[in-house]
Amino acid sequence: MSSVSRRIASISPSATLAVDAKAKALKASGVDVISFGAGEPDFPTPDAVVEAAIQACKDPVNYRYSSTSGLVELRQAIVDKTRRDCGLGYDPSQVLVTNGAKQAIANTFATLLDPGDEVLVSSPYWTTYPESIALAGGVSVFIPTDETTNFQCSIEQLEKARTDRTKALLFVSPSNPTGSVYSKDSMEQIGKWALDNGIWVITDEIYGHLVYGQAKQHSIVSLVPGLEDQSVIINGVSKTYAMTGWRIGWMIGPKQVIQAATNLQSHETSNVANVSQRAAIAALGMDLESIEKIRNIFDQRRIKIYSMLSNIEGVSCVEPQGAFYIFPSMKNFLGKQIKGKVANTTSELCEIILNEIAVAVTPGEAFGTPGYIRFSYALGDEELVEGINRLTTLLA
Ligand SMILES: Cc1ncc(COP(=O)(O)O)c(C=O)c1O
């Protein structure tokens, strides 16, 4: 008899974390690895946030269990932030603080889905969504997109994929892994379509502050009156404030859904660590200027990596407009000789890249889209240039 249940045995390990772990292990063994694998900013957490956490460590009020839904001051700060950035008015009772946005996503699917319920997910997708949907007993229905539509799906595609089992649409803009950002008009159309068809929208807005060029961030919920009654907003401090290790995320939605998700979380993890919650209050209290500085740094790197990758013959790139990822097509290199080896898949190509030039990148297979490679540009400027120079030489 197998020791692991069928349900859990069917989960794949996180491919993005696996690439990162391999790069870190190689680095620890003395190899000069440059990693474009990590989905986390390379900056330190801001001083004011760290200071708030130090103070919180000294206050015995934080040594005890607190409410599962989150400290009321943090939930109020999340409500204020959501009003400021999206113009949406929620009550703190509509917020559940979670261990990172990842837990908010898992809670949301577990709360909304019955066995067999279908969730529309456009691919390429962030590697966690389908696993989380499957764990909740749901079925992912993938909507394939590619560079010809800037990795965005259309109403026609959504309508074609809709069945009487369609419960929800997973919507993410800016996107991981493509950096694609939907226009206000497209968002509005998709939101209206969901509202008219009684489909829940789960909107992952974790990269909301990181948009560039002409792109503007909107929350799909704010564009369609009434959609707030069938939507869950996912967000957190990990990406904007360089706080991936602090594990603070949240979900916002109708009271009944949030209460049910809180009941679930009360049996899983109870409250999120109080010190991290106090740190998140400090982060959300920072002015928009501090965020702007971080956004500008990413923007410079985006411009650099886009231009360097586009200059490699055979690499075909769409200019990303958000997050900190770029997702070029590498199809031209499949089946060709590279340093005496032939890669037939992008997974194999990434192996060759790591082994030959010590550059870590994540294959499109991890995002349900073979033929592409994801580069995260959340790494230092010099490393970025050195890494792409190495790649340029390898692929020449
Ligand atoms: C699209 C997206 N949503 C959610 C998350 C999870 O973030 P957190 O660190 O808050 O769990 C990530 C992390 O990579 C992500 O890329």
PDBQT file of the ligand as one rigid body, heavy atoms in Angstrom, charges set to zero:
ROOT
HETATM    1  C1  LIG A 401       1.151  35.572  -9.432  1.00  0.00    +0.000 C 
HETATM    2  C2  LIG A 401       1.564  35.249  -8.023  1.00  0.00    +0.000 A 
HETATM    3  N1  LIG A 401       0.632  35.186  -7.072  1.00  0.00    +0.000 NA
HETATM    4  C3  LIG A 401       0.946  34.884  -5.804  1.00  0.00    +0.000 A 
HETATM    5  C4  LIG A 401       2.253  34.640  -5.423  1.00  0.00    +0.000 A 
HETATM    6  C5  LIG A 401       2.527  34.263  -3.985  1.00  0.00    +0.000 C 
HETATM    7  O1  LIG A 401       3.088  35.262  -3.228  1.00  0.00    +0.000 OA
HETATM    8  P1  LIG A 401       3.319  35.110  -1.671  1.00  0.00    +0.000 P 
HETATM    9  O2  LIG A 401       4.791  35.225  -1.450  1.00  0.00    +0.000 OA
HETATM   10  O3  LIG A 401       2.587  36.250  -1.046  1.00  0.00    +0.000 OA
HETATM   11  O4  LIG A 401       2.779  33.796  -1.221  1.00  0.00    +0.000 OA
HETATM   12  C6  LIG A 401       3.260  34.679  -6.387  1.00  0.00    +0.000 A 
HETATM   13  C7  LIG A 401       4.658  34.359  -6.027  1.00  0.00    +0.000 C 
HETATM   14  O5  LIG A 401       5.503  34.087  -6.839  1.00  0.00    +0.000 OA
HETATM   15  C8  LIG A 401       2.905  35.008  -7.712  1.00  0.00    +0.000 A 
HETATM   16  O6  LIG A 401       3.838  35.094  -8.680  1.00  0.00    +0.000 OA
ENDROOT
TORSDOF 0
